[in-house]
Amino acid sequence: EYAPRKGDTLLHMALRHGATPEMVSVVIELGANRKLCNEAGELPGQVNEEAPHTLKKADLLIEIKKQRELVEKAKAAPTAKDGLMAAYFGGKKK
């Protein structure tokens, strides 16, 4: 039941062995292609009943991570006011 099948990718194996959504999200972020079939014709999301749910949860985790990164980037970015102040005062805020 847990033996790898010919042509299984790392994503197939992770899902087949019940990896957590966190682990699956890492595999996906590292470049796993969820559209590759193994030699049995299975997509990664078809290896067991839980696989589609785990993939959805992994996708949500990836989206949450992206949103957090955008928020952090926005917090770190200078504002328009900072840019105007720097231009007006030569880089020194008053």
KELUMTOR-512346 format. One record per residue (C-alpha): residue in one letter; x, y, z; chain; residue number from 1. Coordinates in Angstrom, 1 decimal. Layout:
<timis>
TIMI  a  X  Y  Z  A  NUM .
...
</timis>
This chain:
<timis>
TIMI  e  0.0  0.0  0.0  A  1 .
TIMI  y  2.8  2.4  0.8  A  2 .
TIMI  a  5.3  1.1  -1.7  A  3 .
TIMI  p  6.3  3.7  -4.2  A  4 .
TIMI  r  5.0  3.2  -7.7  A  5 .
TIMI  k  7.2  3.5  -10.8  A  6 .
TIMI  g  7.4  7.1  -11.8  A  7 .
TIMI  d  6.3  8.5  -8.4  A  8 .
TIMI  t  7.6  12.0  -7.8  A  9 .
TIMI  l  8.5  13.3  -4.4  A  10 .
TIMI  l  5.1  14.9  -4.2  A  11 .
TIMI  h  3.4  11.5  -5.0  A  12 .
TIMI  m  5.5  9.9  -2.2  A  13 .
TIMI  a  4.9  12.6  0.3  A  14 .
TIMI  l  1.1  12.4  -0.2  A  15 .
TIMI  r  1.1  8.6  -0.3  A  16 .
TIMI  h  2.8  8.5  3.1  A  17 .
TIMI  g  0.6  11.0  4.7  A  18 .
TIMI  a  2.9  14.0  4.9  A  19 .
TIMI  t  1.4  17.0  6.7  A  20 .
TIMI  p  0.1  20.0  4.6  A  21 .
TIMI  e  3.1  21.9  5.9  A  22 .
TIMI  m  5.5  19.4  4.5  A  23 .
TIMI  v  3.6  19.2  1.2  A  24 .
TIMI  s  3.7  22.9  0.9  A  25 .
TIMI  v  7.5  22.9  1.2  A  26 .
TIMI  v  7.7  20.2  -1.5  A  27 .
TIMI  i  5.5  22.4  -3.8  A  28 .
TIMI  e  7.5  25.5  -3.1  A  29 .
TIMI  l  10.6  23.7  -4.0  A  30 .
TIMI  g  9.2  23.1  -7.5  A  31 .
TIMI  a  7.2  19.9  -7.4  A  32 .
TIMI  n  4.9  19.6  -10.5  A  33 .
TIMI  r  1.5  18.4  -9.4  A  34 .
TIMI  k  0.6  17.7  -13.1  A  35 .
TIMI  l  3.1  14.8  -13.5  A  36 .
TIMI  c  1.6  11.4  -13.5  A  37 .
TIMI  n  3.4  8.3  -12.4  A  38 .
TIMI  e  3.5  5.2  -14.6  A  39 .
TIMI  a  0.2  4.1  -13.2  A  40 .
TIMI  g  -1.3  7.3  -14.5  A  41 .
TIMI  e  -1.9  8.8  -11.1  A  42 .
TIMI  l  -1.6  12.5  -10.4  A  43 .
TIMI  p  -0.2  13.3  -7.0  A  44 .
TIMI  g  -3.6  14.3  -5.8  A  45 .
TIMI  q  -5.0  10.9  -6.7  A  46 .
TIMI  v  -2.7  8.6  -4.7  A  47 .
TIMI  n  -5.2  8.2  -1.8  A  48 .
TIMI  e  -8.4  9.7  -0.4  A  49 .
TIMI  e  -6.6  12.2  1.8  A  50 .
TIMI  a  -4.3  13.6  -1.0  A  51 .
TIMI  p  -6.7  16.2  -2.5  A  52 .
TIMI  h  -7.5  17.6  0.9  A  53 .
TIMI  t  -3.8  17.8  1.9  A  54 .
TIMI  l  -3.1  19.6  -1.4  A  55 .
TIMI  k  -5.8  22.1  -0.7  A  56 .
TIMI  k  -4.5  22.8  2.8  A  57 .
TIMI  a  -0.9  23.1  1.4  A  58 .
TIMI  d  -2.1  25.6  -1.2  A  59 .
TIMI  l  -3.8  27.6  1.6  A  60 .
TIMI  l  -0.6  27.6  3.6  A  61 .
TIMI  i  1.4  28.8  0.6  A  62 .
TIMI  e  -1.1  31.6  0.0  A  63 .
TIMI  i  -1.0  32.6  3.7  A  64 .
TIMI  k  2.8  32.7  3.5  A  65 .
TIMI  k  2.7  34.9  0.4  A  66 .
TIMI  q  0.2  37.3  2.0  A  67 .
TIMI  r  2.4  37.6  5.1  A  68 .
TIMI  e  5.4  38.3  2.9  A  69 .
TIMI  l  3.5  41.0  1.1  A  70 .
TIMI  v  2.5  42.6  4.4  A  71 .
TIMI  e  6.1  42.5  5.7  A  72 .
TIMI  k  7.3  44.0  2.4  A  73 .
TIMI  a  4.7  46.8  2.6  A  74 .
TIMI  k  5.7  47.5  6.2  A  75 .
TIMI  a  9.4  47.8  5.2  A  76 .
TIMI  a  8.8  49.9  2.1  A  77 .
TIMI  p  9.2  53.6  2.4  A  78 .
TIMI  t  6.0  55.6  2.2  A  79 .
TIMI  a  5.3  58.3  -0.3  A  80 .
TIMI  k  5.6  60.8  2.6  A  81 .
TIMI  d  9.1  59.4  3.4  A  82 .
TIMI  g  10.1  59.9  -0.2  A  83 .
TIMI  l  8.9  63.5  -0.3  A  84 .
TIMI  m  10.6  64.2  3.0  A  85 .
TIMI  a  13.8  62.8  1.7  A  86 .
TIMI  a  13.6  64.7  -1.5  A  87 .
TIMI  y  12.8  68.0  0.3  A  88 .
TIMI  f  15.2  67.7  3.2  A  89 .
TIMI  g  18.0  65.8  1.3  A  90 .
TIMI  g  17.4  62.5  3.0  A  91 .
TIMI  k  17.1  63.9  6.5  A  92 .
TIMI  k  13.7  63.6  8.2  A  93 .
TIMI  k  12.7  66.5  10.4  A  94 .
</timis>
